[in-house]
Each structure stands twice: as structure tokens, then as C-alpha cells.
Amino acid sequence: MTKKSERTVRITPEILAEAEAWMTPERLAILDAMTDEDIAAQIASNPDAAPELTDEWFENARLVIPLKGRRVA
């Protein structure tokens, strides 16, 4: 079994309930109104954010399907 990353977060029912409570129609409307430029600026300003998934990213991506039960050393 592989070691769990220190950054791994388990989503508990309590965390899920908090997320669902946060998603009010007003907050979802704010997110829906965001432009691509708004999103790119927020990603650029947050060093912990995942990279923006651009067309170039998808062109260079490759699908990797692990073999079931095979351990990698």
C-alpha cells in the first residue's frame, strides 16, 4: 500500500454538510458570473491552487490506468 500524502484530506459527512450549506443560490450566482480572466487571476495568486486546465494541458495529457494489484517500487 502506498503512503498517504500529508496533503490528503478525507471528506467526512460533516465536511460535506458544511460544503452543502455554503452553496447558497447567491454564492453559486457569484461563481457563475466569474469570467475566465477572474479564474486565471485567482489561480495565479494562490500558490496552492491546481494549475489551470487549458487546451494545451489536455493536448499534452495522457491517460494512465494502473494495473490492478501491481505494486510499484
C-alpha positions in Angstrom: 0.0 0.0 0.0 1.3 3.5 -0.8 1.9 6.1 1.9 -0.8 8.7 2.2 0.3 12.2 1.3 0.4 14.7 4.1 -1.9 16.8 2.0 -4.6 14.2 1.7 -7.9 15.3 3.1 -10.7 12.9 4.0 -14.1 14.2 3.2 -16.3 13.4 6.2 -20.1 13.7 6.3 -19.6 16.8 8.5 -17.4 18.5 5.9 -19.8 17.6 3.1 -22.7 19.1 5.1 -20.7 22.3 5.6 -20.0 22.5 1.8 -23.6 22.0 1.0 -24.6 24.7 3.5 -22.2 27.1 1.8 -23.7 26.5 -1.6 -26.5 29.1 -1.4 -28.1 30.4 -4.7 -26.4 33.7 -4.1 -22.9 32.2 -3.7 -23.4 30.0 -6.7 -24.5 33.0 -8.8 -21.3 34.8 -7.9 -19.3 31.8 -9.0 -21.3 31.5 -12.2 -20.6 35.2 -13.0 -16.9 34.7 -12.8 -15.0 35.2 -16.1 -12.1 33.1 -17.3 -9.9 36.0 -16.5 -11.2 36.1 -12.9 -10.5 32.4 -12.5 -7.0 32.7 -14.0 -6.1 35.6 -11.7 -7.2 33.7 -8.7 -5.2 30.6 -9.7 -2.1 32.8 -10.3 -2.5 34.5 -6.9 -2.7 31.2 -5.0 0.5 29.1 -4.8 -1.5 26.1 -3.6 -4.0 26.1 -6.4 -4.0 23.4 -9.1 -2.9 24.6 -12.5 -5.5 25.9 -14.9 -6.6 23.1 -17.3 -6.1 24.7 -20.7 -6.4 23.2 -24.1 -2.6 22.8 -24.2 -2.8 20.9 -20.9 -5.3 18.5 -22.4 -3.3 18.1 -25.6 -0.2 17.0 -23.5 -2.1 14.9 -21.0 -2.0 11.1 -21.1 -4.3 8.6 -19.6 -2.6 6.2 -17.2 -4.6 3.2 -15.9 -2.7 1.4 -13.1 -2.6 -2.3 -13.3 -4.8 -3.8 -10.6 -2.8 -5.3 -7.7 0.6 -4.4 -9.1 2.9 -2.6 -6.8 5.4 -0.1 -8.0 8.7 0.0 -6.2 
